[in-house]
């Protein structure tokens, strides 16, 4: 059933203030604790090799056909790592970003027709003349004169978050293409304002289904309600920093809760996932939020975490190096400092294992041969390669 519950007209001032507090970045929860699992001495099923160091890396993607690893650095630099030469190079033509808080360079993704078009997509944060911030997505063409001499040409902004707000966080801005290559899905955070997530007149706190040119895809569930409703696939999201299709073609999002209540959600067109009306966490000032169990009209998460794992990114594993992991979600954990492995069955999921990485983990990708790449968060964050013992 399509769930379209919309936020009541009035929320208490205390609730809204708590939802917008300085702590509500979705990356630091006051009571969250890291739970160590794995480690070489405890049978962690992989070895870890450091391949290079980056400055505040935020996202990574593997270039189709070439296997090079492209990494966004939050302050506005795009870099690549070439596994063949083990060299790191800067990619020219990156956009100017509004840097600060959680703002800056965000995602990088290659077009489904990359082999022919050489098109790639970038997302980043901008500021208007009044200092209000919003996220954008741009499309450009990657041109390389050599293995490590590349630049982005003709970068054009094709989509933006509306409205721009006075904020430094929760932009999300993940990009995922449908398996058939026809649609581009975008995660748009609530910009730390909570209530826009239930308002169909904006595209904040939503998962959006667009065409590859950035326009609203035809047939979206709220298309008859005008712009920006015509972009919306699902609503009621907080800060979705994970967005990925499973092997069966089902789209999932992974998002930060407030103080507790991180969520992994199976996304169904038109459904409402409840934020900020319900959550399995509470406000940072300690005031409670009704739980998902109190409102069955909202789509409940398949998995929620309390204490939080503070997710950085996710993939569904499809490789041959860990055949027992195929079809499972692999999550980069920030506060949890872990690789978290989750199995899923319909609207239910289970955390299967948590492997201690010893650092905040920002992003994750699968190499062409089935190895796993992860990037650490923060200054001098390392690109790591995981292979079986």
C-alpha positions as CSV (number, residue, x, y, z in Angstrom):
1,X,0.0,0.0,0.0
2,X,1.3,3.5,-0.8
3,X,1.7,5.5,2.4
4,X,1.3,9.2,2.1
5,X,0.9,10.4,5.6
6,X,1.9,14.1,5.7
7,X,3.2,16.0,8.8
8,X,0.5,17.7,10.9
9,X,0.5,21.4,10.5
10,X,2.0,22.2,13.9
11,X,4.9,20.6,15.7
12,X,6.0,21.8,19.2
13,X,8.7,24.4,19.2
14,X,10.8,22.2,21.5
15,X,10.7,19.3,19.0
16,X,11.8,21.5,16.1
17,X,14.5,23.1,18.0
18,X,15.9,19.8,19.2
19,X,15.8,18.4,15.6
20,X,17.8,21.4,14.4
21,X,20.4,21.5,17.2
22,X,24.1,21.7,16.6
23,X,24.5,18.1,17.5
24,X,22.1,16.9,14.9
25,X,24.6,16.3,12.2
26,X,23.8,12.6,12.0
27,X,27.5,11.8,12.6
28,X,27.9,12.2,16.3
29,X,25.4,10.8,18.7
30,X,26.1,11.5,22.4
31,X,25.4,8.0,23.7
32,X,26.6,6.0,20.7
33,X,29.4,3.5,21.3
34,X,31.6,1.6,19.0
35,X,31.2,-2.1,19.3
36,X,34.4,-3.9,18.2
37,X,34.0,-7.1,16.1
38,X,36.6,-9.1,14.2
39,X,40.2,-8.0,13.9
40,X,42.9,-10.3,12.6
41,X,43.4,-12.0,15.9
42,X,39.6,-12.7,16.2
43,X,39.3,-14.2,12.7
44,X,38.5,-11.1,10.6
45,X,38.0,-12.7,7.2
46,X,40.3,-10.3,5.2
47,X,43.6,-8.6,5.2
48,X,43.9,-4.8,4.8
49,X,46.4,-3.0,2.6
50,X,46.7,0.8,2.6
51,X,47.0,2.1,-1.0
52,X,47.3,5.9,-0.5
53,X,46.2,8.9,1.6
54,X,43.6,11.5,0.9
55,X,42.4,14.8,2.5
56,X,38.9,14.4,4.0
57,X,37.7,11.8,1.4
58,X,33.9,11.7,1.1
59,X,33.0,9.2,-1.6
60,X,34.6,6.8,-4.1
61,X,33.6,5.1,-7.3
62,X,35.3,2.6,-9.7
63,X,35.7,3.6,-13.3
64,X,33.9,1.1,-15.5
65,X,36.3,-0.8,-17.8
66,X,39.4,0.8,-16.3
67,X,39.2,-0.1,-12.6
68,X,40.6,3.2,-11.5
69,X,39.3,4.5,-8.1
70,X,37.9,8.1,-8.2
71,X,37.7,9.8,-4.8
72,X,36.1,13.1,-3.8
73,X,37.8,15.2,-1.2
74,X,35.4,17.3,0.8
75,X,37.2,20.7,0.3
76,X,36.7,20.4,-3.5
77,X,39.3,18.1,-5.1
78,X,38.7,15.1,-7.3
79,X,41.4,12.5,-7.3
80,X,42.1,9.1,-8.8
81,X,44.1,6.1,-7.8
82,X,45.4,3.8,-10.5
83,X,45.8,0.2,-9.2
84,X,48.1,-0.6,-12.2
85,X,50.7,2.1,-11.3
86,X,49.7,2.6,-7.6
87,X,49.8,6.4,-8.3
88,X,47.4,9.1,-7.1
89,X,46.6,12.0,-9.4
90,X,44.4,15.1,-9.2
91,X,41.6,15.3,-11.8
92,X,41.1,18.8,-13.2
93,X,37.8,20.5,-13.8
94,X,36.3,19.9,-10.4
95,X,33.6,22.4,-9.2
96,X,34.1,25.1,-6.6
97,X,32.3,24.0,-3.5
98,X,31.0,25.6,-0.3
99,X,33.1,23.9,2.3
100,X,32.3,23.7,6.0
101,X,30.5,21.5,8.4
102,X,29.2,18.6,6.3
103,X,29.2,20.8,3.2
104,X,31.6,20.4,0.3
105,X,32.3,17.9,-2.4
106,X,30.0,14.9,-2.1
107,X,29.4,12.0,-4.5
108,X,31.0,10.8,-7.8
109,X,29.2,8.3,-10.1
110,X,29.8,7.1,-13.7
111,X,27.0,7.2,-16.3
112,X,25.4,3.8,-17.2
113,X,26.6,4.4,-20.8
114,X,30.1,5.5,-19.7
115,X,31.9,3.3,-22.2
116,X,30.4,5.3,-25.0
117,X,29.8,8.7,-23.4
118,X,32.6,9.0,-20.8
119,X,30.1,11.0,-18.8
120,X,30.3,11.2,-15.0
121,X,28.2,12.8,-12.3
122,X,29.3,14.8,-9.4
123,X,27.4,16.2,-6.4
124,X,28.5,19.1,-4.2
125,X,27.3,21.9,-1.9
126,X,27.0,25.6,-3.0
127,X,26.0,28.8,-1.2
128,X,23.8,31.6,-2.5
129,X,24.5,35.3,-2.1
130,X,22.9,35.3,1.4
131,X,25.1,32.4,2.5
132,X,22.3,29.8,2.4
133,X,23.4,26.4,1.3
134,X,22.0,23.8,-1.1
135,X,23.3,20.7,-3.0
136,X,23.6,20.3,-6.7
137,X,24.4,17.6,-9.2
138,X,26.5,18.2,-12.3
139,X,27.2,16.1,-15.4
140,X,30.5,16.3,-17.3
141,X,32.8,14.4,-19.6
142,X,36.0,12.7,-18.4
143,X,38.9,13.2,-20.7
144,X,42.2,11.6,-20.1
145,X,45.5,12.3,-21.9
146,X,47.2,9.5,-20.0
147,X,46.5,7.0,-17.2
148,X,46.8,9.7,-14.5
149,X,46.2,12.9,-16.5
150,X,42.5,13.5,-16.5
151,X,40.0,16.3,-16.3
152,X,36.3,16.9,-16.2
153,X,35.1,18.9,-19.2
154,X,31.8,20.7,-19.8
155,X,30.5,20.2,-16.3
156,X,26.9,21.4,-16.2
157,X,24.6,21.7,-13.2
158,X,21.5,19.6,-13.9
159,X,19.7,19.5,-10.5
160,X,19.6,21.3,-7.2
161,X,18.1,21.1,-3.7
162,X,15.3,23.6,-3.1
163,X,15.1,25.7,-1.0
164,X,18.5,26.8,0.0
165,X,18.7,27.1,3.8
166,X,21.0,28.4,6.5
167,X,22.7,25.1,7.4
168,X,25.9,23.3,7.4
169,X,24.7,19.7,7.4
170,X,22.7,16.7,6.2
171,X,22.8,17.3,2.5
172,X,23.2,13.5,1.6
173,X,23.5,13.9,-2.2
174,X,24.1,10.2,-3.0
175,X,23.6,9.1,-6.6
176,X,22.5,5.7,-7.8
177,X,21.5,4.6,-11.3
178,X,18.8,2.0,-11.9
179,X,20.0,-1.4,-13.2
180,X,18.5,-0.6,-16.6
181,X,20.3,2.7,-16.8
182,X,17.1,4.7,-17.4
183,X,16.8,6.5,-14.1
184,X,19.0,8.4,-11.7
185,X,18.1,8.2,-8.0
186,X,19.3,10.9,-5.7
187,X,19.2,11.0,-1.9
188,X,18.4,14.5,-0.6
189,X,18.8,15.2,3.1
190,X,16.6,17.4,5.3
191,X,19.4,20.1,5.7
192,X,19.0,19.7,9.5
193,X,15.5,21.3,9.4
194,X,13.4,18.1,9.9
195,X,10.0,19.4,8.8
196,X,10.7,19.7,5.0
197,X,11.0,15.9,4.9
198,X,7.1,15.8,5.0
199,X,6.4,18.7,2.7
200,X,5.8,17.8,-1.0
201,X,6.5,21.4,-2.1
202,X,10.3,20.9,-1.7
203,X,12.8,18.1,-2.5
204,X,14.5,17.9,0.9
205,X,14.3,14.8,3.0
206,X,13.4,12.7,0.0
207,X,14.6,10.1,-2.4
208,X,14.2,11.4,-5.9
209,X,13.8,9.6,-9.3
210,X,15.2,11.6,-12.2
211,X,16.1,11.1,-15.8
212,X,19.9,11.1,-16.5
213,X,19.5,14.8,-17.6
214,X,18.4,15.8,-14.1
215,X,14.7,16.3,-14.9
216,X,11.8,14.6,-13.1
217,X,11.2,11.1,-14.4
218,X,7.7,10.5,-15.8
219,X,5.4,8.3,-13.7
220,X,6.7,9.4,-10.3
221,X,4.0,8.8,-7.5
222,X,3.4,12.6,-6.8
223,X,3.7,13.8,-10.4
224,X,0.3,15.4,-10.4
225,X,1.1,17.7,-7.5
226,X,3.5,20.0,-9.4
227,X,7.1,20.8,-8.8
228,X,9.0,19.7,-6.8
229,X,6.6,16.8,-6.0
230,X,7.1,15.5,-9.5
231,X,10.7,14.5,-8.6
232,X,9.8,12.5,-5.4
233,X,10.0,8.8,-5.2
234,X,9.8,8.5,-1.3
235,X,9.6,11.0,1.5
236,X,10.2,11.2,5.3
237,X,14.0,10.8,5.3
238,X,16.6,12.5,7.4
239,X,20.2,12.1,6.1
240,X,20.5,9.2,3.7
241,X,24.2,8.7,3.1
242,X,23.7,5.2,1.6
243,X,21.8,4.6,-1.6
244,X,22.2,1.3,-3.6
245,X,20.3,-1.3,-5.6
246,X,20.4,-5.0,-4.4
247,X,21.1,-7.8,-6.9
248,X,17.3,-8.2,-7.5
249,X,16.9,-4.5,-8.5
250,X,15.4,-3.3,-5.3
251,X,16.5,0.1,-4.1
252,X,17.6,0.7,-0.5
253,X,18.6,3.7,1.5
254,X,20.7,3.9,4.6
255,X,20.3,7.0,6.8
256,X,21.4,8.6,10.0
257,X,18.9,8.8,12.8
258,X,19.0,11.5,15.5
259,X,20.3,10.3,18.9
260,X,19.9,6.6,18.0
261,X,17.8,5.1,15.2
262,X,20.0,4.8,12.1
263,X,17.9,3.1,9.5
264,X,18.2,0.7,6.5
265,X,15.1,1.0,4.4
266,X,13.6,-0.9,1.4
267,X,12.3,1.9,-0.8
268,X,8.8,1.6,-2.2
269,X,7.5,4.2,-4.6
270,X,5.2,6.8,-2.8
271,X,5.9,5.5,0.7
272,X,6.5,7.7,3.6
273,X,9.3,6.7,6.0
274,X,8.2,8.9,8.9
275,X,10.9,11.4,9.7
276,X,10.5,13.6,11.8
277,X,7.2,12.2,13.1
278,X,8.6,8.9,14.1
279,X,12.1,7.5,14.7
280,X,13.8,4.7,16.6
281,X,16.0,7.4,18.2
282,X,15.3,10.5,20.2
283,X,16.2,14.2,20.0
284,X,19.6,15.3,21.1
285,X,18.2,17.2,24.1
286,X,16.6,14.0,25.3
287,X,13.0,14.6,24.4
288,X,11.5,11.5,23.0
289,X,10.2,10.9,19.4
290,X,7.4,8.3,18.9
291,X,8.7,5.0,17.7
292,X,8.0,3.5,14.3
293,X,5.8,0.8,16.0
294,X,3.3,3.5,17.0
295,X,2.6,4.5,13.4
296,X,2.1,1.5,11.1
297,X,1.0,3.9,8.4
298,X,4.7,4.8,7.9
299,X,7.1,2.4,6.3
300,X,9.3,1.0,9.1
301,X,13.0,0.3,8.6
302,X,14.3,-3.2,7.8
303,X,17.1,-2.7,10.3
304,X,17.6,0.1,12.9
305,X,20.5,0.7,15.2
306,X,20.6,2.1,18.7
307,X,23.4,2.9,19.6
308,X,24.1,4.1,16.1
309,X,26.6,2.9,13.6
310,X,26.6,6.3,11.8
311,X,26.8,5.0,8.2
312,X,29.1,6.6,5.7
313,X,28.1,4.6,2.6
314,X,27.0,1.1,1.4
315,X,27.1,-1.4,-1.4
316,X,25.6,-4.8,-2.1
317,X,28.3,-7.3,-2.6
318,X,28.3,-9.3,-5.8
319,X,31.9,-10.6,-6.1
320,X,33.6,-14.0,-6.0
321,X,36.1,-13.4,-3.2
322,X,33.5,-13.8,-0.4
323,X,30.8,-15.9,-2.1
324,X,29.0,-16.2,1.3
325,X,28.5,-12.4,1.3
326,X,26.8,-12.2,-2.1
327,X,23.6,-10.1,-2.0
328,X,24.4,-8.7,1.4
329,X,24.8,-5.1,2.3
330,X,28.2,-3.9,3.3
331,X,28.3,-0.7,5.2
332,X,31.1,1.8,6.1
333,X,30.6,2.8,9.7
334,X,31.7,6.2,11.0
335,X,31.0,6.2,14.8
336,X,31.2,2.4,14.8
337,X,34.6,2.4,13.1
338,X,33.6,-0.8,11.3
339,X,32.6,-2.7,8.2
340,X,29.1,-3.8,9.0
341,X,27.6,-6.8,7.1
342,X,23.8,-7.1,6.8
343,X,21.5,-9.8,5.3
344,X,18.1,-8.7,4.0
345,X,14.8,-10.5,3.3
346,X,11.9,-8.4,2.2
347,X,11.3,-5.7,4.9
348,X,13.4,-7.5,7.4
349,X,17.1,-7.5,7.9
350,X,19.8,-8.8,10.3
351,X,23.3,-7.6,11.1
352,X,25.4,-10.6,10.4
353,X,28.8,-9.3,11.5
354,X,30.7,-6.1,12.4
355,X,34.4,-6.0,11.6
356,X,36.5,-3.5,13.6
357,X,38.5,-1.2,11.3
358,X,40.0,1.0,14.0
359,X,39.1,4.2,12.2
360,X,35.9,6.1,11.1
361,X,35.0,4.6,7.7
362,X,33.6,7.0,5.2
363,X,33.0,5.1,2.0
364,X,33.0,1.6,0.3
365,X,33.1,0.2,-3.2
366,X,33.7,-3.2,-4.9
367,X,36.6,-3.6,-7.2
368,X,36.2,-5.5,-10.6
369,X,37.8,-8.6,-9.2
370,X,35.6,-8.6,-6.0
371,X,38.1,-7.0,-3.6
372,X,36.6,-4.3,-1.4
373,X,37.9,-0.7,-1.3
374,X,37.1,1.5,1.8
375,X,38.1,5.0,2.6
376,X,38.8,6.4,6.1
377,X,37.2,9.6,7.2
378,X,39.0,12.9,8.0
379,X,42.5,14.3,7.4
380,X,44.9,11.8,5.9
381,X,42.1,9.3,5.4
382,X,43.5,6.2,3.7
383,X,42.2,4.2,0.8
384,X,42.2,0.6,2.0
385,X,42.0,-2.6,0.0
386,X,40.4,-5.7,1.6
387,X,41.1,-9.2,0.4
388,X,40.5,-12.6,1.9
389,X,43.1,-14.0,4.3
